[in-house]
Amino acid sequence: MASDTALSFRVDAKKVRAVDKLAKATDRPRSWHLEQALDAYLEAQAWQVERVGSGLRDLRAGKSVVHDDVAAWLSRWGKSDEGKPPA
């Protein structure tokens, strides 16, 4: 069974007032909103870290496309001589 741990950090008063206003409007405690925000932040950061890691693994494996090739293809996008995307 997971146990809860207290976490403390400093934040400016304007943010505290905003969280308190939200807590009152939703009839939820401040801590609930802060935990929801932290969950969303951690999920977004984990997604980004994984995507960057995946890209770096691809790059190390030689799976990359030269920037100039992509830029040239994009400059022809939607035109009759567009061609296939660089690979």
Secondary structure, DSSP 8 states (H G I E B T S, - for coil): ------------HHHHHHHHHHHHHHT--HHHHHHHHHHHHHHHHHHHHHHHHHHHHHHHTT----HHHHHHHHHTTTSTT------
